[in-house]
């Protein structure tokens, strides 16, 4: 059997909380977790919307019914099937979102790439490959992807402030996983800050407020 591939045009969507203007000091590019949608995930940031930040919620290009053949719809960034092409496609999509959003933001602002759960691997791959300015990388409740050579890309990642955020009661992440993650950063000589909070595999308002203030 021969495998053939063809490039097609696909429409991706993103959602924005806030309005561009001289009052904007920060722009966050946000990638949701597995089975979530960008518009619903963005609602988590209502609690920190103080008018000084644009929250840009990007959405995985693959949508599906979460349970069975109807009902709630979720999105995914990739699966194990043909993963290399999926990664290339979503990096192109995120680059396009960045260019379009930043075209409307004229003054210098602080840029955050924010990933939750499955979205952490997504923003790591994107931040490691693109040439756009990113000031901070926030990895919330997720791991660093094994296919990205952190040591080889150390100059790129050390140019950003890296923040790891993990809940003390996260049902999907063990303490050994956290130790492995921080050890990976330590051995590669990458700067990072570890923030722990009392909660599960979820976003938490108080910690989001700390991040908005620059923690």
Order of alpha helices (4+ residues) and beta strands (2+ residues): beta-beta-alpha-beta-beta-beta-alpha-beta-alpha-beta-alpha-beta-alpha-beta-alpha
